[in-house]
Amino acid sequence: MRGLGRRLKQRAIRDCIVKEGINFACLQETKIEKMTRHVCSNIWGDDDFERRQSHTSNSAGGLLCIWNKEVMDVNTSFVGKGFLGVQGVLKEGNVPCFIFNIYAPCDFKEKIRL
C-alpha cells in the first residue's frame, strides 16, 4: 500500500472490496501507527467488519487484516516481526481456518529467519 493515510487510497481499496465482494483482506505497508475504526470503516465501506493490526515502526511497515464479521468469527490473533495471523471459524460450514498476512523483509537473512 505504501501508506493508507490518504482518503484516495482508502476509497480505491473500498471500491475493490465492494466490487469484488471480498470478505477478508490482508493489507501491507499501511504506515499508520494507530489504525482507527473510522479509517477501517472508510476502507471496508460499512461497519460490519472486525480487524487486527500490527503497528508500524518509524512510519514503515504496518499490517492490517480486516474481514466481514458476518462471515468469520476470529478466536485469536498473533503478531510477530513481519507477520500477523488470525485463527477463526468460517460461519458457513463451521470451517476452522488460519490466515496469515506476511510481509517479508528485503534482507535475505531476515527472510530466512521469518
PALUM-258806 format. One record per residue (C-alpha): residue in three letters; x, y, z. Coordinates in pm, whole numbers, plus 50000, padded with zeros to 5 digits. Each point is the difference from the previous one (the first is absolute). Example, Ala and Ser with C-alpha at 12.3 -4.5 7.8 and 13.67 -1.06 7.14 Angstrom:
% residues 2
{site ALA; {51230; 49550; 50780}};
{site SER; {50137; 50344; 49934}};
This chain:
% residues 114
{site MET; {50000; 50000; 50000}};
{site ARG; {50286; 50236; 50084}};
{site GLY; {49769; 50184; 50235}};
{site LEU; {49628; 50017; 50068}};
{site GLY; {49984; 50351; 50142}};
{site ARG; {49843; 50156; 49691}};
{site ARG; {49630; 49966; 49935}};
{site LEU; {50067; 49937; 49629}};
{site LYS; {50178; 49672; 50082}};
{site GLN; {49734; 49907; 50254}};
{site ARG; {49729; 50058; 49739}};
{site ALA; {50188; 49795; 49736}};
{site ILE; {50027; 49704; 50238}};
{site ARG; {49636; 50035; 50106}};
{site ASP; {49889; 50003; 49635}};
{site CYS; {50193; 49678; 49936}};
{site ILE; {49863; 49831; 50316}};
{site VAL; {49642; 50092; 49911}};
{site LYS; {50030; 49920; 49627}};
{site GLU; {50164; 49660; 50054}};
{site GLY; {49791; 49902; 50304}};
{site ILE; {50310; 49945; 50214}};
{site ASN; {49935; 49854; 50346}};
{site PHE; {50358; 50004; 50133}};
{site ALA; {50283; 50233; 49903}};
{site CYS; {50367; 50008; 50100}};
{site LEU; {50168; 50336; 49947}};
{site GLN; {50371; 50074; 50033}};
{site GLU; {50205; 50315; 50044}};
{site THR; {49711; 50195; 50151}};
{site LYS; {50246; 50241; 50164}};
{site ILE; {49732; 50102; 50251}};
{site GLU; {50110; 49985; 50364}};
{site LYS; {49648; 49977; 50144}};
{site MET; {49740; 49860; 49761}};
{site THR; {49670; 50147; 50121}};
{site ARG; {49660; 49845; 49948}};
{site HIS; {49908; 50304; 49789}};
{site VAL; {50288; 49941; 49756}};
{site CYS; {49912; 49630; 49980}};
{site SER; {49636; 50087; 49932}};
{site ASN; {50116; 50223; 49713}};
{site ILE; {50201; 49707; 49863}};
{site TRP; {49733; 49733; 50052}};
{site GLY; {49700; 50204; 49887}};
{site ASP; {49770; 49931; 50297}};
{site ASP; {50012; 49912; 50368}};
{site ASP; {49956; 49620; 49970}};
{site PHE; {50369; 49918; 50046}};
{site GLU; {50257; 49897; 50255}};
{site ARG; {50371; 50063; 49977}};
{site ARG; {50344; 49925; 50140}};
{site GLN; {50316; 50195; 49931}};
{site SER; {50371; 50002; 50064}};
{site HIS; {50146; 50335; 50077}};
{site THR; {50240; 50192; 49784}};
{site SER; {50362; 50063; 50086}};
{site ASN; {50126; 50352; 49928}};
{site SER; {49727; 50062; 49739}};
{site ALA; {50088; 49677; 49820}};
{site GLY; {49818; 49670; 49977}};
{site GLY; {49666; 49933; 50157}};
{site LEU; {49773; 49705; 49923}};
{site LEU; {49621; 49999; 50007}};
{site CYS; {49758; 49708; 49983}};
{site ILE; {49639; 50109; 49957}};
{site TRP; {49700; 49774; 49944}};
{site ASN; {49624; 49974; 49981}};
{site LYS; {49886; 49910; 50351}};
{site GLU; {49690; 49830; 49857}};
{site VAL; {50223; 49750; 49815}};
{site MET; {50273; 49918; 50252}};
{site ASP; {50043; 49981; 50377}};
{site VAL; {50360; 50057; 50107}};
{site ASN; {50099; 49825; 50321}};
{site THR; {50356; 50126; 50034}};
{site SER; {50267; 50198; 49824}};
{site PHE; {50378; 50003; 50023}};
{site VAL; {50266; 50236; 49876}};
{site GLY; {50374; 49981; 49950}};
{site LYS; {50265; 50182; 49803}};
{site GLY; {49872; 49987; 49642}};
{site PHE; {49674; 49814; 50054}};
{site LEU; {49649; 50028; 50136}};
{site GLY; {49781; 49692; 50034}};
{site VAL; {49643; 49929; 50096}};
{site GLN; {49835; 49673; 50098}};
{site GLY; {49628; 49968; 49966}};
{site VAL; {49699; 49822; 49857}};
{site LEU; {49818; 50067; 49675}};
{site LYS; {49637; 50012; 50101}};
{site GLU; {49873; 49826; 49687}};
{site GLY; {50084; 49635; 50055}};
{site ASN; {50166; 50069; 50336}};
{site VAL; {50345; 49971; 49836}};
{site PRO; {50303; 50073; 50221}};
{site CYS; {50276; 50200; 49831}};
{site PHE; {50325; 50189; 50047}};
{site ILE; {50081; 50303; 49788}};
{site PHE; {50346; 50157; 49994}};
{site ASN; {50094; 50344; 49872}};
{site ILE; {50375; 49980; 49934}};
{site TYR; {50230; 50281; 49895}};
{site ALA; {50352; 49870; 49954}};
{site PRO; {50296; 50233; 50047}};
{site CYS; {50230; 50074; 49707}};
{site ASP; {50307; 49870; 50183}};
{site PHE; {50058; 49634; 49909}};
{site LYS; {50108; 49895; 50352}};
{site GLU; {49691; 50164; 50146}};
{site LYS; {49780; 49818; 49744}};
{site ILE; {50150; 49668; 50103}};
{site ARG; {49940; 50084; 50367}};
{site LEU; {49635; 50086; 49928}};
